């Protein structure tokens, strides 16, 4: 089911009710949008996912304000935080952009986030810790989730989103949309049943009713807000003080930080090693594949095909 159809299906159960009836029947539906920043070690020591959460009604209002900010002169087709910070792409100085004009436009985007986003969650994973634990395990049928922290951190983040919704909006449900990622969408699709089982075991089985969708931030404006949250959070976390003003504004929105800790990575690496050992017991001739950049690149291309 496409994102538009997923939203439509949920809204058919919510439109037309008074606010009191919606509250009594737990019909208010939320939507979380998630984007990543720092996709590989060359971009810095941390991989970050940024999630922004609000009700469907709030997202309707957000889209109006965000589109207005895009359409101001000079207009922007799609907000990308990396371009804004570095004055590149849509914010290129050759198009008339200056740091002052960029900051004025950022103020509009940040105001839209402050006004309409209910909650934000930052997920953080250290590439160094991941490479020395999970990625270091020789594995059979090696795939992208062993080579990159995306699926592991995305699982943590979706669980945190479900826990937040269950605590703050009992009985409500939440849709989730990720920005399109290089091969990760198909990989996450394949592991969704495992994530669902985690929700069920945690008593959160009904909170995330549908498999998360993947869409382009060119089309889905809240994903551009998630990009802003993820990008500036990652750069502030690595000591870039020029991000302080943006982070101060984002801190006006309630939020939390989820860290994929070294202890968790060690535990998961031990589980992978145990699985490998059991497989070798059943099949002594089983070939194990260690990590290699060439192999990881091949797996990513295979995931995209």
C-alpha positions as CSV (number, residue, x, y, z in Angstrom):
1,X,0.0,0.0,0.0
2,X,1.4,3.4,-1.0
3,X,1.8,6.1,1.7
4,X,-1.1,8.1,0.2
5,X,-3.4,5.1,0.3
6,X,-2.3,4.3,3.9
7,X,-3.1,7.8,5.0
8,X,-6.4,7.7,3.2
9,X,-7.4,4.4,4.8
10,X,-6.7,5.8,8.2
11,X,-8.5,9.1,7.6
12,X,-11.6,7.2,6.5
13,X,-11.9,6.2,10.2
14,X,-11.2,9.7,11.6
15,X,-12.9,12.3,9.4
16,X,-16.2,13.7,10.5
17,X,-15.9,13.0,14.2
18,X,-15.9,15.8,16.7
19,X,-12.6,16.2,18.7
20,X,-14.3,14.8,21.8
21,X,-15.5,11.7,20.0
22,X,-12.1,11.2,18.3
23,X,-10.5,11.4,21.8
24,X,-13.1,9.0,23.3
25,X,-12.7,6.5,20.5
26,X,-9.0,6.8,20.3
27,X,-9.3,7.7,16.6
28,X,-6.5,10.3,16.4
29,X,-3.8,9.0,14.1
30,X,-0.2,10.1,14.2
31,X,2.5,9.9,11.6
32,X,6.3,9.7,12.1
33,X,8.7,10.7,9.4
34,X,12.3,9.5,9.5
35,X,15.4,10.5,7.6
36,X,19.1,9.6,8.0
37,X,22.4,11.5,8.0
38,X,26.0,10.3,7.8
39,X,25.4,7.3,5.7
40,X,29.0,6.1,5.7
41,X,32.2,6.6,7.8
42,X,33.6,9.1,5.3
43,X,30.9,11.6,6.5
44,X,31.8,11.3,10.1
45,X,31.9,8.9,13.1
46,X,28.1,8.6,13.7
47,X,25.1,7.4,11.7
48,X,22.0,9.3,12.7
49,X,18.3,8.9,12.2
50,X,15.9,11.8,12.9
51,X,12.2,11.2,13.5
52,X,9.5,13.9,13.7
53,X,6.0,12.9,15.0
54,X,2.7,14.7,14.8
55,X,-1.0,14.0,14.1
56,X,-2.3,13.9,10.6
57,X,-4.1,17.2,11.2
58,X,-0.9,18.8,12.4
59,X,0.9,17.6,9.3
60,X,-1.8,19.2,7.1
61,X,-1.0,22.5,8.7
62,X,2.7,21.9,8.6
63,X,2.7,21.3,4.9
64,X,1.0,24.7,4.3
65,X,3.7,26.5,6.3
66,X,6.6,24.5,4.9
67,X,5.5,25.0,1.3
68,X,5.1,28.7,2.0
69,X,8.8,28.8,3.1
70,X,9.8,26.9,0.0
71,X,8.0,29.4,-2.3
72,X,9.5,32.6,-0.8
73,X,11.9,34.4,-3.1
74,X,14.3,32.9,-4.1
75,X,12.2,29.7,-4.3
76,X,13.5,26.2,-3.3
77,X,12.2,23.1,-4.9
78,X,13.2,20.8,-2.0
79,X,14.9,21.7,1.3
80,X,18.1,19.8,2.0
81,X,19.9,20.6,5.2
82,X,23.4,19.9,3.8
83,X,22.8,22.4,1.0
84,X,21.5,25.0,3.4
85,X,24.4,24.7,5.8
86,X,27.1,24.7,3.1
87,X,25.4,27.2,0.7
88,X,25.3,24.7,-2.1
89,X,22.7,23.3,-4.4
90,X,19.4,25.1,-4.0
91,X,21.2,27.5,-1.6
92,X,24.1,28.2,-3.9
93,X,25.6,31.7,-3.5
94,X,25.5,32.1,-7.3
95,X,21.7,32.0,-7.0
96,X,21.8,35.0,-4.7
97,X,22.0,33.3,-1.4
98,X,24.0,34.7,1.5
99,X,24.4,33.4,5.0
100,X,22.0,36.0,6.3
101,X,19.3,35.2,3.7
102,X,19.8,31.5,4.4
103,X,19.4,32.1,8.2
104,X,16.2,34.0,7.5
105,X,14.8,31.1,5.5
106,X,15.9,28.6,8.1
107,X,13.9,30.6,10.6
108,X,10.7,29.9,8.5
109,X,11.4,26.2,8.4
110,X,12.2,26.0,12.1
111,X,9.1,27.9,12.9
112,X,7.0,25.3,11.0
113,X,8.7,22.5,13.0
114,X,8.2,24.3,16.3
115,X,4.5,25.0,15.5
116,X,3.4,21.6,14.3
117,X,5.8,18.8,15.3
118,X,4.8,17.2,18.6
119,X,7.8,15.1,19.3
120,X,11.2,14.2,17.8
121,X,13.5,11.3,18.4
122,X,17.2,11.2,17.4
123,X,18.8,7.7,16.9
124,X,22.6,7.5,17.0
125,X,25.0,4.7,16.2
126,X,28.8,4.8,16.3
127,X,30.4,3.4,13.2
128,X,33.5,2.5,15.2
129,X,31.6,0.5,17.7
130,X,29.5,-1.2,14.9
131,X,32.5,-2.1,12.9
132,X,34.3,-3.7,15.8
133,X,31.2,-5.8,16.9
134,X,28.4,-6.7,14.5
135,X,30.2,-6.0,11.3
136,X,33.3,-7.9,12.5
137,X,31.4,-11.2,12.7
138,X,32.1,-13.5,9.7
139,X,28.7,-14.5,8.5
140,X,27.1,-16.9,6.0
141,X,24.9,-15.3,3.3
142,X,26.3,-12.0,4.3
143,X,23.9,-9.1,3.7
144,X,23.7,-5.3,4.1
145,X,22.2,-5.4,7.6
146,X,25.4,-7.0,8.9
147,X,27.5,-4.3,7.2
148,X,25.6,-1.2,8.2
149,X,23.8,0.0,11.3
150,X,20.6,1.2,9.5
151,X,18.3,-1.7,10.1
152,X,19.4,-2.1,13.8
153,X,18.9,1.6,14.5
154,X,15.7,1.8,12.5
155,X,14.3,-1.1,14.6
156,X,15.2,0.7,17.8
157,X,13.7,4.0,16.6
158,X,10.4,2.4,15.5
159,X,10.1,0.7,18.9
160,X,10.7,4.0,20.6
161,X,8.1,5.7,18.4
162,X,5.6,2.9,19.3
163,X,6.4,3.3,23.0
164,X,5.9,7.1,22.9
165,X,2.6,6.8,21.1
166,X,1.4,4.1,23.5
167,X,2.3,6.3,26.5
168,X,1.1,9.6,25.3
169,X,-1.8,8.6,23.0
170,X,-3.2,5.3,24.4
171,X,-5.1,3.4,21.9
172,X,-3.9,5.5,18.9
173,X,-2.0,4.2,15.9
174,X,1.0,5.7,14.1
175,X,2.1,5.4,10.5
176,X,5.8,5.5,9.7
177,X,7.5,6.8,6.6
178,X,11.3,6.7,6.0
179,X,13.1,8.7,3.4
180,X,14.2,6.5,0.5
181,X,17.6,4.9,1.3
182,X,20.1,3.1,-0.8
183,X,18.9,-0.4,-0.6
184,X,17.7,-0.2,3.0
185,X,14.0,-0.1,2.1
186,X,13.9,-3.6,0.7
187,X,16.1,-4.9,3.5
188,X,13.8,-3.3,6.2
189,X,10.8,-4.8,4.4
190,X,12.3,-8.2,4.7
191,X,12.9,-7.9,8.4
192,X,9.5,-6.3,9.3
193,X,8.0,-9.5,10.7
194,X,10.8,-9.6,13.2
195,X,10.2,-6.0,14.2
196,X,6.5,-6.7,14.6
197,X,7.3,-9.6,16.9
198,X,9.3,-7.3,19.1
199,X,6.3,-4.9,19.3
200,X,4.0,-7.7,20.2
201,X,6.3,-9.0,22.9
202,X,6.6,-5.5,24.3
203,X,2.8,-5.0,24.3
204,X,3.0,-2.6,21.4
205,X,1.6,-4.8,18.6
206,X,-1.2,-2.5,17.5
207,X,0.5,0.8,17.7
208,X,2.3,0.5,14.3
209,X,-0.4,-1.2,12.2
210,X,1.3,-1.1,8.8
211,X,4.8,-1.9,7.6
212,X,6.7,1.4,7.3
213,X,6.7,3.1,3.9
214,X,9.7,4.6,2.0
215,X,9.2,7.7,0.0
216,X,11.2,10.6,-1.5
217,X,11.7,13.9,0.3
218,X,11.2,15.5,-3.0
219,X,7.5,14.7,-2.7
220,X,6.9,14.3,1.1
221,X,7.5,17.6,2.8
222,X,7.7,16.3,6.4
223,X,10.7,14.2,5.3
224,X,12.5,17.4,4.7
225,X,11.9,18.4,8.3
226,X,13.3,15.0,9.4
227,X,16.3,15.7,7.2
228,X,16.9,19.0,9.0
229,X,16.6,17.3,12.4
230,X,18.9,14.4,11.5
231,X,21.5,16.5,9.7
232,X,21.9,19.3,12.3
233,X,21.8,16.9,15.2
234,X,24.6,14.8,13.7
235,X,26.8,17.9,13.0
236,X,26.2,19.4,16.4
237,X,27.0,16.0,18.0
238,X,30.4,16.1,16.3
239,X,31.2,19.5,17.7
240,X,30.2,21.9,14.9
241,X,29.2,25.0,16.9
242,X,27.7,26.7,13.9
243,X,24.7,24.4,14.4
244,X,24.0,25.6,17.9
245,X,21.3,28.1,17.0
246,X,19.4,25.6,14.9
247,X,19.6,23.0,17.7
248,X,18.5,25.6,20.3
249,X,15.3,26.0,18.1
250,X,14.8,22.3,17.7
251,X,15.0,21.9,21.5
252,X,11.8,23.9,21.7
253,X,10.1,20.6,20.5
254,X,10.0,17.8,23.1
255,X,12.2,14.9,22.2
256,X,14.6,12.1,23.1
257,X,17.8,10.5,22.0
258,X,18.1,6.8,21.4
259,X,21.6,5.4,21.3
260,X,22.5,2.0,19.8
261,X,25.1,1.4,22.6
262,X,28.3,-0.6,22.4
263,X,26.8,-3.0,24.9
264,X,23.8,-3.7,22.7
265,X,26.1,-4.1,19.7
266,X,28.2,-6.6,21.6
267,X,25.1,-8.6,22.6
268,X,23.8,-8.7,19.0
269,X,27.3,-9.7,17.7
270,X,27.3,-12.5,20.2
271,X,23.9,-13.6,19.0
272,X,25.1,-13.6,15.4
273,X,28.2,-15.6,16.3
274,X,26.0,-18.1,18.1
275,X,23.8,-18.4,15.0
276,X,26.8,-18.9,12.9
277,X,28.2,-21.6,15.2
278,X,24.9,-23.5,15.2
279,X,24.7,-23.3,11.4
280,X,28.3,-24.6,11.1
281,X,27.4,-27.5,13.4
282,X,24.6,-28.5,11.0
283,X,26.7,-27.8,7.9
284,X,30.4,-28.1,8.6
285,X,31.2,-27.0,5.1
286,X,29.4,-23.7,5.4
287,X,31.4,-20.8,4.1
288,X,31.6,-17.7,6.2
289,X,32.3,-14.3,4.7
290,X,34.1,-11.6,6.5
291,X,33.4,-7.9,6.0
292,X,35.0,-6.2,3.0
293,X,34.2,-2.8,1.5
294,X,33.9,-4.4,-2.0
295,X,31.4,-7.0,-0.6
296,X,29.4,-4.4,1.2
297,X,29.2,-2.3,-2.0
298,X,28.0,-5.4,-3.9
299,X,25.4,-6.1,-1.3
300,X,24.1,-2.6,-1.5
301,X,23.8,-2.7,-5.2
302,X,22.0,-6.1,-4.9
303,X,19.6,-4.6,-2.4
304,X,18.7,-1.8,-4.8
305,X,18.2,-4.0,-7.8
